Amino acid sequence: METTEQVEAMGALVRRSRVGDSDAFAEIVAAQQATVFGTVLRIVRERELAADVANRAFYKAYQGLASFDETRPLRPWLLRIATNEALNALRGRAREAAHTLSGEAAEAAFEQLAGGPDPAAGSPWMPILAQTTRARKSPSPSSSRQTT
């Protein structure tokens, strides 16, 4: 639990940050970085991802400084932002994994791409598309005339 003096000191840094003092926000980051990173790392369990998520959390916190009540402790607010960002990162990974083929399904899909039959070959539209393509490639009578 933060003491009243710590809350007041962080509140002063927040006020300075709001008016554009980048050094004040750098002090906030330096003071809270280990806590935010540790919280995120416990959630995502991967150092590189945790560093990225912690950076995003500080960026979001900076964007939201105008809505922060500086009479309240900063640490819980920052940790809530960091936790939300970590959970969003995990959800994004789960969505990505759900849309990624793996194992036998991936091998079958790769074989179809690499040497399988052309899916357009059996299309009833192929003769029409071939005629349209040839017509576009052949020069029109008006373009072959020379003007003098």
Protein Blocks (a to p, Z undefined) as FASTA:
>chain_A
ZZfklmmmmmmmmmmmmnopaklmmmmmmmmmmmmmmmmmmmnopaklmmmmmmmmmmmm
mmmmmmpcfkbcfklmmmmmmmmmmmmmmmmmmmmmmmpcehjllmmmmmmmmmmccfkl
mpcklmmmmmmmmmmmpccfklmpccZZ
